[in-house]
């Protein structure tokens, strides 16, 4: 049985509404670090076996949690567990910085970038472009019903990056005003499809119809080594407005043919052949 302190982190991860797969993976690694401080020997080994089930179950759509559970060893050695968890976090931070450097090169002077939801990898690209002195503007959706886009707007505001917020329903209208689309990913499947906040597929269609290049920013731990797009489990969360149940599927699946490239720490991969 997992210690209460570790169980509390897992419940915190389940309850999170704004931050995405990268944050959840890092928080999951921190849960492993805490576990290494509390247990050792057979008790630690037993708990790690339980974690291998519990961490992916937080959100089975997210490849980062699946890959974190595969990355961590089953061992009674707490020092090894801590070292591997720290390595996972370090590699994730390094990946994000490299994605920022690579992705920022796609932003030209006076670019108009459209995005949907809140991606820490996309934010890193915006930060890198700003540091390089590039002038660009961001169009972002409010990303209902959890309004991740508003959280991104606050970040852009603090960075002094020009932006405007639109309702999700206006994706088609504003895609034609953009020159580049950048979104994050919770999962890139083995066959090259992108799983992300519901509405991403609609943005990709609008960009395709208007000739706007559509790129996805994703650390390599968001690439799923096993699942195909047909096998993805789409999570639905209860939601109601004015007494009526409203369907609230959290993710949708964007086929690879609408994706110009996946920006990873290893470079821009072209789906599906390079995934």
Backbone bond lengths (Angstrom), bond angles and torsions (degrees), N, CA, C in turn:
res aa  C-N    CA-C-N  psi(-1)  N-CA   C-N-CA  omega(-1)  CA-C   N-CA-C  phi
1 X - - - 1.472 - - 1.537 109.20 -
2 X 1.312 116.24 135.53 1.460 120.17 -177.87 1.522 111.18 -72.32
3 X 1.334 117.86 143.79 1.470 120.79 175.51 1.524 111.04 -59.77
4 X 1.317 115.82 151.57 1.461 120.95 -176.63 1.526 111.85 -60.31
5 X 1.338 117.08 -34.98 1.464 120.66 -178.80 1.534 111.37 -64.95
6 X 1.326 115.38 -38.62 1.470 120.56 179.21 1.526 109.63 -73.63
7 X 1.320 115.90 -41.29 1.467 120.29 177.82 1.522 110.68 -59.42
8 X 1.337 116.47 -35.27 1.459 120.90 179.33 1.529 111.18 -63.73
9 X 1.327 117.86 -39.69 1.469 121.10 178.04 1.526 110.11 -65.12
10 X 1.316 116.81 -41.46 1.469 120.71 179.45 1.530 110.49 -62.55
11 X 1.329 116.77 -41.08 1.465 120.10 178.25 1.523 110.99 -67.22
12 X 1.326 116.28 -36.01 1.471 120.52 175.17 1.532 110.06 -61.51
13 X 1.315 116.38 -41.44 1.466 121.07 178.46 1.523 110.61 -63.50
14 X 1.324 116.84 -41.77 1.475 120.51 179.06 1.522 111.57 -62.40
15 X 1.327 116.35 -35.65 1.462 121.08 -174.53 1.523 113.39 -82.83
16 X 1.326 117.81 -14.34 1.465 121.03 -176.12 1.529 111.27 -62.38
17 X 1.344 116.61 135.62 1.464 121.45 -176.57 1.532 112.90 -117.56
18 X 1.324 118.85 -24.04 1.459 121.05 -170.54 1.529 111.59 -102.19
19 X 1.325 115.85 -52.99 1.460 119.73 -173.98 1.523 110.72 -78.00
20 X 1.330 116.35 147.80 1.459 121.34 -168.44 1.513 115.31 -98.59
21 X 1.347 113.49 -152.50 1.453 121.46 -170.99 1.522 113.15 -63.79
22 X 1.326 117.46 -36.48 1.459 120.55 -179.77 1.519 111.58 -64.51
23 X 1.335 116.33 -45.93 1.459 120.56 178.82 1.523 110.59 -63.27
24 X 1.333 116.35 -44.12 1.467 119.85 -178.99 1.524 111.24 -62.23
25 X 1.328 116.96 -39.81 1.459 120.05 179.00 1.530 110.93 -63.91
26 X 1.322 116.09 -42.64 1.467 119.66 178.29 1.528 110.72 -63.97
27 X 1.327 116.75 -42.64 1.466 120.05 178.87 1.522 110.21 -64.94
28 X 1.318 116.89 -36.59 1.459 120.38 176.53 1.521 111.49 -63.43
29 X 1.333 116.75 -41.40 1.468 121.01 176.94 1.520 110.54 -62.65
30 X 1.331 116.44 -36.87 1.467 119.99 177.33 1.532 110.96 -66.43
31 X 1.337 116.60 -31.98 1.465 119.86 175.53 1.528 110.19 -64.61
32 X 1.321 116.49 -39.49 1.470 120.12 176.02 1.531 110.83 -63.70
33 X 1.319 117.43 -40.51 1.462 121.05 178.54 1.530 110.94 -61.47
34 X 1.326 115.67 -42.89 1.460 119.79 178.31 1.528 110.39 -64.11
35 X 1.300 116.41 -40.59 1.466 121.28 178.50 1.528 110.77 -58.72
36 X 1.327 115.81 -39.64 1.466 119.85 -179.55 1.527 112.25 -66.88
37 X 1.335 117.08 -22.60 1.461 120.79 178.12 1.525 112.02 -82.55
38 X 1.334 116.16 -22.06 1.461 120.74 -172.46 1.521 113.96 -99.25
39 X 1.350 115.87 -29.17 1.466 119.18 -172.98 1.521 111.22 -131.20
40 X 1.325 114.80 161.92 1.464 120.87 172.96 1.512 108.44 -154.67
41 X 1.334 115.42 170.07 1.450 120.81 176.80 1.515 113.71 62.65
42 X 1.317 116.50 -141.35 1.463 121.74 -176.04 1.532 111.79 -63.20
43 X 1.337 116.34 -35.30 1.474 118.97 178.99 1.529 110.88 -63.77
44 X 1.317 116.57 -41.23 1.464 120.48 178.08 1.516 110.58 -66.02
45 X 1.311 116.46 -44.20 1.469 120.29 -179.54 1.524 111.10 -60.64
46 X 1.321 116.94 -42.42 1.469 121.47 178.40 1.529 110.93 -64.00
47 X 1.334 115.90 -42.19 1.469 120.01 179.83 1.525 111.11 -65.86
48 X 1.315 117.62 -37.02 1.465 121.19 179.38 1.528 111.35 -65.79
49 X 1.311 116.31 -35.52 1.467 119.71 175.67 1.528 110.25 -64.00
50 X 1.331 115.59 -39.30 1.467 120.02 177.40 1.522 110.87 -67.33
51 X 1.315 116.48 -39.45 1.473 121.13 178.78 1.527 111.12 -62.85
52 X 1.300 117.59 -33.10 1.465 120.76 179.78 1.523 111.14 -61.92
53 X 1.331 117.07 -24.57 1.465 122.09 175.53 1.528 111.18 -92.44
54 X 1.326 115.97 -41.21 1.463 120.78 -172.33 1.528 113.13 -71.09
55 X 1.324 117.73 -41.67 1.468 120.33 -176.00 1.538 111.86 -63.61
56 X 1.339 120.39 -51.58 1.475 118.84 177.50 1.529 112.52 -62.23
57 X 1.344 116.83 -29.74 1.468 120.31 -177.27 1.525 112.57 -71.54
58 X 1.332 118.28 -13.93 1.469 120.34 175.34 1.519 109.59 -56.77
59 X 1.312 116.94 -43.53 1.468 122.25 174.56 1.528 107.69 -159.83
60 X 1.308 116.77 102.92 1.461 120.97 -173.16 1.524 113.18 -71.76
61 X 1.325 116.64 -10.33 1.462 119.64 176.26 1.524 111.11 -75.06
62 X 1.327 117.37 -24.06 1.463 121.35 -171.60 1.530 111.88 -89.16
63 X 1.326 115.71 116.08 1.462 121.04 -179.32 1.527 111.54 -65.84
64 X 1.338 117.50 -29.20 1.467 120.41 -177.26 1.521 111.78 -60.47
65 X 1.330 117.93 -36.95 1.457 121.15 -178.87 1.528 110.32 -73.84
66 X 1.311 116.23 -38.02 1.468 120.55 175.71 1.524 110.09 -62.03
67 X 1.336 116.58 -46.04 1.462 120.11 -177.92 1.521 112.12 -70.47
68 X 1.336 118.24 -32.48 1.459 120.57 174.63 1.522 110.17 -61.69
69 X 1.324 117.14 -44.99 1.468 120.23 -178.24 1.528 111.20 -65.30
70 X 1.323 117.23 -30.54 1.473 120.99 177.03 1.529 111.02 -76.11
71 X 1.313 116.58 -30.04 1.467 121.98 -176.80 1.526 111.94 -72.06
72 X 1.327 116.24 -31.86 1.464 120.73 -174.62 1.528 110.92 -83.63
73 X 1.336 117.59 132.83 1.470 121.44 -178.65 1.533 111.78 -78.58
74 X 1.313 115.96 157.19 1.461 121.61 170.52 1.528 106.49 -96.15
75 X 1.313 116.31 107.02 1.459 121.50 -173.09 1.517 109.96 -153.62
76 X 1.305 115.78 158.86 1.459 120.54 174.95 1.510 112.81 -94.68
77 X 1.337 116.09 4.49 1.459 121.89 -176.38 1.530 110.18 -93.72
78 X 1.327 118.22 106.56 1.468 119.93 -176.94 1.533 113.05 -65.56
79 X 1.333 117.71 -30.86 1.466 120.67 179.38 1.525 110.94 -64.57
80 X 1.332 116.23 -38.70 1.461 120.39 178.87 1.527 110.61 -67.79
81 X 1.316 116.86 -41.01 1.472 120.98 179.14 1.526 109.92 -61.75
82 X 1.331 116.49 -47.32 1.467 120.21 179.38 1.520 110.96 -61.16
83 X 1.328 117.26 -43.70 1.463 121.14 -178.32 1.526 111.30 -62.32
84 X 1.335 116.52 -41.58 1.470 119.94 -179.71 1.527 111.27 -69.22
85 X 1.334 117.08 -38.29 1.467 120.58 178.57 1.526 109.97 -65.47
86 X 1.328 116.32 -43.37 1.463 120.19 177.91 1.519 110.92 -63.67
87 X 1.321 116.98 -37.50 1.468 121.02 178.46 1.526 110.48 -64.43
88 X 1.327 116.56 -42.11 1.466 120.64 179.49 1.527 110.61 -60.45
89 X 1.336 116.36 -45.24 1.465 120.51 179.71 1.526 110.64 -64.18
90 X 1.329 116.18 -43.60 1.469 120.29 -179.49 1.522 111.21 -62.53
91 X 1.320 116.78 -45.23 1.466 120.49 179.96 1.533 110.70 -63.38
92 X 1.337 116.48 -37.09 1.459 120.22 178.68 1.517 112.25 -65.22
93 X 1.338 116.79 -42.81 1.463 120.84 179.13 1.530 111.00 -66.64
94 X 1.337 116.25 -41.35 1.462 119.92 177.72 1.526 110.96 -63.72
95 X 1.341 116.30 -40.21 1.464 120.90 179.39 1.520 110.83 -61.59
96 X 1.332 115.87 -43.33 1.463 120.11 -178.37 1.530 111.40 -63.49
97 X 1.337 115.65 -42.15 1.468 119.13 178.60 1.528 111.24 -63.26
98 X 1.326 116.31 -41.15 1.469 119.45 -179.58 1.523 110.85 -68.46
99 X 1.318 116.90 -38.08 1.470 120.76 175.66 1.522 109.63 -60.79
100 X 1.336 116.76 -40.09 1.457 120.04 176.97 1.512 111.99 -59.27
101 X 1.318 117.00 -45.94 1.469 121.19 179.38 1.520 112.06 -63.90
102 X 1.332 116.12 -45.38 1.470 120.23 -177.87 1.526 110.70 -69.18
103 X 1.333 115.71 -48.37 1.462 120.14 -176.59 1.512 113.43 -65.93
104 X 1.334 117.51 -32.63 1.464 120.12 -178.82 1.522 112.04 -64.93
105 X 1.330 116.83 -23.59 1.470 120.36 177.98 1.529 111.97 -70.09
106 X 1.334 116.59 -17.03 1.469 120.03 177.30 1.534 111.70 -80.73
107 X 1.321 116.84 -14.79 1.464 121.27 -178.65 1.523 109.32 -91.10
108 X 1.300 115.40 112.93 1.467 121.32 178.39 1.528 110.17 -88.83
109 X 1.317 115.44 169.35 1.465 120.84 178.15 1.533 110.19 -59.80
110 X 1.325 115.99 131.67 1.471 123.86 179.72 1.529 112.96 65.65
111 X 1.319 116.96 25.79 1.467 122.18 175.80 1.528 109.49 -64.77
112 X 1.321 115.58 148.11 1.463 121.48 171.83 1.527 106.40 -116.23
113 X 1.333 115.91 109.40 1.469 121.74 -173.50 1.519 109.45 -103.48
114 X 1.323 116.66 128.68 1.461 120.52 175.37 1.527 108.86 -106.19
115 X 1.334 115.65 139.33 1.457 120.42 -179.88 1.516 109.88 -142.74
116 X 1.337 115.21 166.66 1.467 121.90 -177.87 1.520 107.99 -138.40
117 X 1.330 117.02 135.13 1.453 124.10 -178.88 1.531 111.09 71.02
118 X 1.325 116.99 -166.89 1.460 122.42 -177.60 1.517 107.72 -119.27
119 X 1.322 116.19 113.05 1.462 122.15 175.05 1.520 108.89 -116.02
120 X 1.343 116.87 123.75 1.464 119.79 177.89 1.523 111.07 -66.05
121 X 1.341 117.28 -29.36 1.469 120.55 177.57 1.524 110.67 -69.64
122 X 1.326 117.33 -42.02 1.465 120.89 177.09 1.525 109.97 -64.84
123 X 1.328 116.83 -41.26 1.459 120.18 177.36 1.526 110.45 -59.95
124 X 1.316 117.30 -38.43 1.463 120.83 178.40 1.529 111.11 -63.55
125 X 1.329 116.80 -35.47 1.473 121.21 176.22 1.522 110.05 -64.63
126 X 1.335 116.21 -44.78 1.468 119.90 178.63 1.529 110.84 -61.72
127 X 1.330 116.82 -42.32 1.469 120.49 178.82 1.524 111.09 -60.97
128 X 1.341 115.98 -44.73 1.468 119.99 -178.71 1.523 111.17 -65.18
129 X 1.333 116.32 -40.77 1.468 120.06 178.64 1.527 110.85 -63.79
130 X 1.332 116.00 -39.31 1.465 120.89 178.03 1.531 110.30 -64.16
131 X 1.338 117.22 -42.88 1.466 120.83 179.37 1.522 111.78 -62.98
132 X 1.330 115.99 -31.31 1.466 120.79 -179.96 1.523 112.40 -80.84
133 X 1.335 116.06 2.86 1.456 120.30 176.09 1.511 114.71 79.83
134 X 1.324 117.33 17.39 1.467 120.18 -179.13 1.527 110.32 -80.30
135 X 1.321 115.10 143.65 1.461 121.18 177.09 1.527 108.27 -103.67
136 X 1.318 116.18 121.82 1.466 120.81 -178.53 1.518 108.93 -154.09
137 X 1.298 115.26 166.49 1.461 121.94 -178.97 1.520 108.84 -129.01
138 X 1.329 116.74 146.36 1.461 121.72 -178.01 1.524 110.26 -115.93
139 X 1.327 116.01 133.01 1.463 122.44 169.34 1.523 106.15 -105.66
140 X 1.323 117.48 122.74 1.462 119.28 -178.45 1.512 111.12 -132.19
141 X 1.312 115.39 144.76 1.459 120.64 177.90 1.521 109.84 -80.52
142 X 1.325 115.44 154.31 1.464 118.81 174.65 1.526 110.99 -68.41
143 X 1.329 117.00 -24.39 1.474 123.47 174.44 1.528 112.41 63.81
144 X 1.328 115.54 57.36 1.462 121.92 176.46 1.538 109.77 -66.62
145 X 1.330 119.38 157.15 1.467 126.26 3.62 1.531 114.15 -92.33
146 X 1.341 118.05 -2.78 1.469 119.19 -179.03 1.530 112.45 -96.03
147 X 1.331 116.92 -8.61 1.468 123.35 172.23 1.532 113.62 59.28
148 X 1.327 114.92 45.93 1.465 119.76 174.49 1.520 111.99 -60.93
149 X 1.333 116.27 -30.32 1.456 120.61 -179.69 1.523 112.80 -63.00
150 X 1.311 116.96 -32.61 1.463 120.25 177.84 1.527 110.16 -66.95
151 X 1.322 116.01 -37.26 1.468 120.03 175.94 1.527 110.32 -63.30
152 X 1.343 116.74 -40.08 1.464 120.58 177.20 1.531 110.08 -66.15
153 X 1.323 117.30 -39.59 1.467 120.87 178.72 1.525 110.79 -58.14
154 X 1.330 117.14 -40.82 1.469 120.64 178.39 1.525 110.91 -61.85
155 X 1.336 116.29 -41.21 1.466 120.59 179.19 1.533 110.50 -63.88
156 X 1.325 116.81 -45.73 1.464 120.76 -179.59 1.524 110.59 -64.49
157 X 1.322 116.14 -38.61 1.459 120.82 178.55 1.525 110.60 -60.47
158 X 1.331 116.23 -43.14 1.465 120.46 -179.13 1.522 112.27 -68.04
159 X 1.343 115.93 -24.98 1.467 120.91 -179.76 1.527 112.80 -89.58
160 X 1.324 116.46 -8.05 1.457 119.94 -178.03 1.518 113.27 74.49
161 X 1.338 116.65 27.80 1.465 121.52 178.13 1.526 108.89 -95.72
162 X 1.314 116.57 130.55 1.466 122.17 -178.26 1.531 110.34 -67.92
163 X 1.340 116.21 135.61 1.471 119.69 -179.10 1.516 110.23 -155.28
164 X 1.336 115.14 163.63 1.456 121.64 167.43 1.519 108.06 -140.74
165 X 1.322 115.81 143.57 1.460 122.68 -178.09 1.523 108.97 -101.06
166 X 1.326 115.77 136.28 1.464 121.11 178.22 1.527 109.23 -124.44
167 X 1.328 116.58 159.82 1.460 119.33 171.98 1.524 108.68 -72.52
168 X 1.311 115.94 156.96 1.465 120.37 -179.24 1.532 111.67 -60.16
169 X 1.316 116.11 -33.37 1.462 120.63 -177.03 1.523 112.76 -66.15
170 X 1.340 117.70 -15.39 1.466 121.03 -177.89 1.532 113.59 -96.34
171 X 1.336 117.17 11.63 1.469 120.29 179.50 1.524 112.15 -53.13
172 X 1.328 115.98 -45.85 1.462 119.62 -178.69 1.518 112.52 -64.63
173 X 1.331 116.91 -38.57 1.461 120.69 -179.53 1.524 111.91 -66.43
174 X 1.326 116.16 -42.17 1.459 119.77 -172.68 1.524 113.51 -89.69
175 X 1.331 117.56 -16.14 1.469 119.20 177.73 1.524 110.55 -60.46
176 X 1.317 117.00 -35.93 1.472 120.06 -178.83 1.528 112.35 -71.95
177 X 1.357 116.85 -14.20 1.457 120.37 176.43 1.532 111.77 -89.11
178 X 1.349 116.57 -10.80 1.460 121.50 -177.00 1.524 111.03 -90.60
179 X 1.333 115.29 160.43 1.468 121.53 175.40 1.528 111.46 -114.83
180 X 1.335 115.87 -9.65 1.464 121.24 -178.74 1.524 108.76 -157.63
181 X 1.338 116.24 141.62 1.461 121.33 174.81 1.527 109.13 -116.63
182 X 1.330 116.33 132.36 1.465 122.66 177.23 1.525 108.63 -131.50
183 X 1.316 117.21 123.58 1.465 120.97 175.36 1.524 108.77 -133.51
184 X 1.312 115.83 165.40 1.453 120.91 175.17 1.517 110.34 -93.01
185 X 1.325 115.77 -167.33 1.463 120.77 178.81 1.518 109.42 -152.17
186 X 1.314 116.06 142.51 1.452 121.20 170.40 1.520 110.42 -94.15
187 X 1.325 115.58 -18.05 1.457 120.28 -178.08 1.535 108.20 -164.83
188 X 1.325 116.38 134.34 1.462 121.36 167.55 1.524 105.73 -116.25
189 X 1.312 116.53 115.88 1.461 120.37 -171.44 1.525 111.82 -75.84
190 X 1.316 114.52 167.36 1.462 120.98 -177.99 1.533 112.00 -59.69
191 X 1.348 116.46 -28.14 1.461 120.01 179.05 1.531 112.29 -97.52
192 X 1.340 116.57 17.05 1.465 120.42 168.60 1.503 117.21 87.84
193 X 1.339 119.31 6.63 1.459 121.16 177.62 1.521 110.12 -81.69
194 X 1.324 116.10 154.53 1.469 122.01 -177.87 1.522 109.22 -111.16
195 X 1.323 115.74 123.37 1.459 122.30 176.31 1.523 107.40 -103.40
196 X 1.332 115.45 121.83 1.466 119.77 -177.21 1.523 108.55 -152.68
197 X 1.313 116.56 179.42 1.461 122.75 178.91 1.532 111.37 -45.07
198 X 1.326 116.51 133.43 1.461 120.75 178.43 1.530 110.16 -52.64
199 X 1.314 115.83 132.42 1.456 122.27 -173.57 1.517 111.59 113.71
200 X 1.342 116.69 -19.14 1.466 120.82 178.05 1.521 110.89 -64.26
201 X 1.320 116.36 -41.69 1.474 120.54 178.33 1.526 110.38 -60.18
202 X 1.331 116.79 -43.53 1.466 120.33 179.17 1.527 110.78 -62.93
203 X 1.326 117.30 -39.98 1.467 120.31 177.60 1.522 110.50 -63.45
204 X 1.331 117.10 -40.91 1.470 119.92 179.65 1.523 111.35 -63.05
205 X 1.326 116.75 -38.03 1.471 120.46 178.76 1.524 110.52 -66.55
206 X 1.337 115.99 -43.72 1.470 120.16 179.47 1.526 110.60 -63.03
207 X 1.325 116.90 -39.82 1.467 120.67 179.32 1.522 110.60 -68.23
208 X 1.309 116.22 -40.32 1.467 120.23 178.26 1.530 110.48 -61.05
209 X 1.318 115.74 -42.30 1.461 120.64 -177.63 1.523 112.08 -69.50
210 X 1.344 116.73 -24.91 1.467 120.82 -177.09 1.525 113.67 -109.04
211 X 1.331 116.55 9.02 1.463 120.20 176.57 1.517 114.42 68.76
212 X 1.342 116.83 29.68 1.464 121.48 179.11 1.525 108.79 -97.26
213 X 1.329 119.16 121.25 1.469 120.33 -179.98 1.520 111.48 -62.53
214 X 1.334 116.01 132.80 1.465 123.46 -173.67 1.526 109.01 -115.30
215 X 1.341 116.23 113.34 1.461 121.94 -178.57 1.522 110.69 -116.56
216 X 1.329 115.01 152.17 1.457 122.54 178.75 1.522 108.72 -120.07
217 X 1.333 117.08 132.43 1.471 121.85 176.96 1.519 108.66 -103.89
218 X 1.338 116.52 123.72 1.465 119.56 -176.53 1.526 111.18 -155.78
219 X 1.328 116.38 126.34 1.451 120.11 172.65 1.535 109.03 -61.55
220 X 1.313 116.28 153.71 1.469 119.50 -174.29 1.524 112.36 -62.49
221 X 1.360 117.76 -23.07 1.466 117.38 178.96 1.527 112.27 -74.00
222 X 1.335 116.79 -1.68 1.463 119.85 174.07 1.531 111.79 -94.25
223 X 1.314 117.13 0.44 1.463 121.57 173.99 1.517 108.34 -87.03
224 X 1.317 116.37 121.71 1.467 120.11 -176.89 1.529 109.56 -88.26
225 X 1.325 117.68 123.81 1.463 120.15 -176.03 1.518 114.39 -77.15
226 X 1.330 117.98 -11.18 1.468 119.77 -172.55 1.520 113.85 -122.20
227 X 1.341 117.95 -45.53 1.463 120.79 -171.45 1.524 113.33 -74.48
228 X 1.327 115.76 142.74 1.459 122.11 170.28 1.523 108.22 -101.06
229 X 1.315 115.84 171.00 1.466 120.46 -179.15 1.526 112.28 -61.19
230 X 1.325 117.30 -29.41 1.463 120.99 -179.60 1.521 112.15 -74.44
231 X 1.314 117.00 -17.94 1.469 120.83 -175.17 1.528 113.39 -100.45
232 X 1.319 116.98 -0.93 1.461 120.56 -177.71 1.529 111.04 -67.28
233 X 1.324 115.37 133.67 1.465 121.43 176.37 1.527 108.16 -95.16
234 X 1.329 116.58 110.11 1.460 121.23 -178.69 1.533 109.43 -86.23
235 X 1.322 115.78 121.12 1.462 121.54 -177.88 1.528 110.16 -79.59
236 X 1.336 116.48 137.08 1.466 121.47 173.22 1.520 108.59 -118.24
237 X 1.343 115.71 134.17 1.459 121.15 -178.82 1.527 108.80 -111.84
238 X 1.326 117.59 138.48 1.473 119.83 178.65 1.529 111.20 -57.19
239 X 1.331 115.25 140.09 1.467 119.93 -179.78 1.518 108.26 -157.77
240 X 1.324 116.71 141.62 1.470 121.38 179.36 1.516 109.69 -144.22
241 X 1.338 115.81 148.30 1.460 122.05 174.69 1.520 108.15 -133.29
242 X 1.333 115.44 127.29 1.462 122.66 176.84 1.534 111.73 50.43
243 X 1.316 114.86 39.85 1.461 120.21 175.43 1.514 115.15 86.83
244 X 1.337 118.53 -1.69 1.455 121.44 -179.36 1.530 110.47 -109.22
245 X 1.314 114.39 137.37 1.459 118.92 175.04 1.523 109.45 -69.67
246 X 1.334 115.47 132.37 1.459 121.43 177.90 1.528 107.78 -117.65
247 X 1.315 116.88 127.84 1.463 119.84 178.57 1.526 109.31 -62.18
248 X 1.335 116.28 135.89 1.459 120.52 -173.05 1.527 110.95 -141.40
249 X 1.326 115.14 66.88 1.464 120.56 172.84 1.528 107.72 -73.22
250 X 1.318 116.88 129.07 1.457 120.16 -171.28 1.523 113.62 -77.04
251 X 1.328 117.85 -28.56 1.455 121.39 -172.83 1.527 110.94 -128.37
252 X 1.320 114.57 160.40 1.463 119.38 165.37 1.524 108.18 -134.78
253 X 1.320 115.63 173.64 1.465 121.43 -174.17 1.523 109.06 -117.93
254 X 1.324 116.28 121.13 1.461 121.92 178.41 1.519 109.10 -100.14
255 X 1.339 118.46 118.16 1.463 120.80 -179.99 1.525 111.92 -62.08
256 X 1.316 116.77 149.88 1.465 122.04 -175.50 1.522 112.70 -59.00
257 X 1.334 117.83 -27.55 1.468 119.66 -174.08 1.531 113.05 -66.32
258 X 1.339 117.11 -15.75 1.468 120.25 178.20 1.529 112.45 -96.81
259 X 1.328 117.03 0.20 1.462 122.10 -174.68 1.528 109.99 -105.85
260 X 1.341 116.73 119.27 1.463 121.16 179.36 1.535 110.46 -68.77
261 X 1.346 116.59 -37.01 1.452 119.43 179.43 1.518 111.68 -174.98
262 X 1.340 115.67 157.50 1.459 122.66 175.03 1.526 107.42 -104.63
263 X 1.316 117.32 116.30 1.465 121.81 -179.05 1.527 108.26 -84.40
264 X 1.334 116.65 109.60 1.460 121.92 178.17 1.520 109.08 -119.36
265 X 1.322 116.32 176.20 1.468 120.19 177.43 1.526 111.94 -68.14
266 X 1.338 116.67 -13.51 1.464 120.93 179.10 1.528 112.64 -94.97
267 X 1.332 116.06 0.42 1.456 120.67 -177.44 1.526 109.91 120.40
268 X 1.317 115.67 -173.60 1.466 121.34 -179.49 1.527 108.15 -89.71
269 X 1.330 116.24 113.86 1.462 121.78 -179.83 1.521 109.80 -92.97
270 X 1.321 116.11 139.96 1.455 121.22 179.48 1.533 108.63 -99.45
271 X 1.344 117.62 114.72 1.459 119.19 -179.88 1.523 110.97 -78.84
272 X 1.350 117.74 153.56 1.472 125.14 -1.95 1.528 113.27 -92.17
273 X 1.332 118.05 -11.69 1.478 119.89 -167.61 1.526 113.10 -64.98
274 X 1.341 118.27 -30.55 1.468 119.75 -176.33 1.516 113.52 -95.82
275 X 1.327 116.83 0.46 1.466 119.61 179.29 1.513 110.32 -77.46
